[in-house]
Amino acid sequence: MVVDDEHISLAMTEHILLTNYDVICASSGMDAVRMYNKELPDLILSDLRMPGMSGFELQGTLQRQSGHKIPFMFMTADTDEEIESKGFETGALDFIRKPFRADVLLRRVANILQTVDQIQGLKKAAETDPMTGLFNKSSVQTEIDNLCRHSKGALMMIDLDSFKPVNDIYGHDMGDKILIRFAEIICSAIRGTDVAGRMGGDEFIVFCQNVTSEEVISEKTRYINEHLLESAHEFMGDDMSIPIGASIGCALSPKDGQDFLTLFKKADKALYSVKQNGKHDYAIYRDSGADESAAEQDATDIGSAMTILEERNPSKGAQVLPMEQFRLIYQFLVRVNSNYQKRMHLVLFSLKNKGSDETPEQGLVSAFIIKMQQSLRQSDTITQSSKNQLLVILLKTTPSNARLVIDRVMGKWAEDERSGLVDVTYEMKEME
């Protein structure tokens, strides 16, 4: 995308670049903002000094809206070296001065796009589940969190039913084939603008943009189950008798929330309902206001009790719990500590908008929780105690170790492009 308010310069730049690239043009910063989400260009080449919105302001606006860095190259007739320095400080990949030669512009654009391709390749490898090619757990959380802050849609947790017998009877190689085909079926059931990821094991997640109709969710459930059963017979034979299928729990944005964690918890509750009522179906979260724990089935033996209690597909990071559950764990650990003297610390993180006392939007708080969850151990526990405060229990930590853990959390958060929008402070106290 070329952005320039001087029509002759805009036309000349477009003419040069059209020899090698598809080019779209905008004659102002506001035009570029309106066009960006529709066109999603690989690179933006923008004039710096434009009326209404400068090139720097355009860069900042687009990056705040998208939640990630956008490849930018600036062009200007200004000879001030401080302008160029400021451009690189804002994250520009290159700077070119007007008037420029056609061959120089083409070389510089080619170099930028090659660098972007290399970065994207490395990024994709780090973000992708190696078996299925879908987003991995941490990446899909971030992608969906970014999407649902700006888009309405359906977050669907998709669980593969009766998968364990496939591994037990036919072996893990067959299990891998089923998982790969299941991922392919999920992708074929959604559009290119939707996001799909593997949360771990046999659990997958999808965010379908602009889908709020129960009829559409029902149709997707039917499609996934039909094609999964066909594939299972194809791979394991017509006499295959495992009741394989898919259960789907769904929460809708913005009705049920506009951040990943809120939607995830509600979709998980809907999924639990499907699992307890025959499987191979879907449920959409509905706030009944009743105590959901009362709906759990009675345990008939110790094995059933453990099944009800156990965590499904535990993640590598810390556990995120509602405040009431967190309070029970805290009270229990205080009792443990008084008898066994295991060193534990409670940390209170407080978040405020940069340079003010205002509470950040929930999407920013959720993004911080995700980064914190990824930085901590499975034995650590997190809760959101208020709109802008988070409590963390760190087990078996000395004061110096606890500070190292906090530094790791803050370092992980600093990698997020939104970290500059929030001031984070913390207080720490040893549990006695």
Helices and strands as residue ranges (DSSP letters): E 2-3, H 7-17, E 25-26, H 29-39, E 44-47, H 55-66, E 72-76, H 81-89, E 94-97, H 102-127, H 137-148, E 153-161, H 164-170, H 172-189, E 195-200, E 203-209, H 214-236, E 245-253, H 260-275, E 282-284, G 292-295, H 302-309, E 319-320, H 323-340, E 344-353, H 362-375, E 381-386, E 389-395, H 399-414, G 417-421, E 422-430
